[in-house]
Amino acid sequence: MEETVMMQAIMGLIVHSGNTKSECMEAIQLAKKGRITEAKKKINMANEALTEAHHSQTALLTQEARGEKVEVSMLLIHAQDHLMNAITFRDLAQEMIELYERIKGE
């Protein structure tokens, strides 16, 4: 894979994973204020950003599957770390929104 294309994939992972986490944080804050519908919309936006991050990751995995070497660098490891954290954060945000929804509904 050309170095520029690889860097774009890595930066895509970092940027979209960061956007996922930001949307989730906003969703949690909205749910905390009882604005559950808006919080769920933010989670949907987070899911869209996460899908974009997965597209970046898929580009790298596809290359590897074709037998083309993907050079492992600190930046790639950092990007993968961002993705895993974004997924975990999204899952926890969804749980927190559900809890706030139950609390506010009672």
C-alpha positions in Angstrom: 0.0 0.0 0.0 1.3 3.4 -0.9 2.5 5.3 2.2 0.0 8.2 1.5 -2.9 5.8 1.2 -1.9 4.1 4.4 -1.5 7.3 6.3 -5.0 8.4 5.1 -6.4 5.1 6.5 -4.6 5.5 9.8 -5.7 9.1 10.1 -9.2 8.1 9.2 -9.2 5.6 12.1 -8.0 8.3 14.5 -10.3 11.1 13.4 -13.5 9.0 13.1 -12.8 7.2 16.3 -12.4 10.6 18.1 -15.6 11.8 16.6 -17.4 8.7 17.8 -16.1 9.4 21.4 -17.1 13.0 21.2 -20.6 12.3 20.0 -21.0 9.7 22.8 -19.8 12.2 25.5 -22.4 14.7 24.2 -25.0 11.9 24.3 -24.3 11.1 27.9 -24.5 14.8 28.9 -27.8 15.1 27.1 -29.2 12.0 28.8 -28.0 13.3 32.1 -30.2 16.4 31.5 -33.2 14.2 30.6 -33.0 14.9 26.9 -33.1 11.2 25.9 -34.3 11.7 22.4 -31.5 14.0 21.6 -29.0 11.7 23.3 -30.2 8.8 21.1 -29.7 11.0 18.0 -26.1 11.6 19.2 -25.6 7.9 19.5 -26.8 7.5 16.0 -24.2 10.1 14.9 -21.6 8.2 16.8 -22.5 5.0 15.0 -22.1 6.8 11.7 -18.6 8.0 12.7 -17.8 4.5 13.9 -18.8 3.1 10.6 -16.4 5.5 8.9 -13.6 4.4 11.2 -14.4 0.8 10.3 -14.1 1.6 6.6 -10.6 2.9 7.3 -9.7 -0.2 9.2 -11.2 -2.4 6.5 -8.9 -0.8 3.9 -5.9 -1.9 6.0 -7.3 -5.4 6.6 -8.1 -5.9 2.9 -4.5 -5.1 2.0 -3.2 -7.6 4.5 -5.7 -10.2 3.2 -4.4 -9.7 -0.3 -0.9 -10.6 0.9 0.4 -7.0 0.8 2.4 -6.2 3.9 1.0 -3.6 6.3 3.8 -2.0 8.2 3.0 -1.9 11.9 4.0 1.5 13.3 3.3 3.3 16.6 0.8 5.4 14.7 -1.1 2.4 13.5 -1.1 1.0 17.0 -2.3 4.3 18.3 -5.1 4.4 15.7 -6.3 0.9 16.6 -6.3 1.9 20.3 -8.5 4.8 19.4 -10.9 2.6 17.6 -11.1 0.1 20.4 -11.7 2.8 22.9 -14.4 4.4 20.7 -16.2 1.1 20.5 -16.1 0.6 24.3 -17.1 4.2 24.9 -20.1 3.9 22.6 -21.2 0.7 24.3 -21.0 2.3 27.7 -22.7 5.5 26.5 -25.7 3.4 25.2 -26.0 1.7 28.6 -25.8 5.0 30.5 -28.5 6.5 28.2 -30.7 3.5 28.9 -30.1 3.9 32.7 -30.9 7.7 32.6 -34.0 6.9 30.6 -35.2 4.5 33.2 -34.4 6.9 36.1 -36.2 9.8 34.4 -39.1 7.6 33.5 -39.9 6.6 37.0 
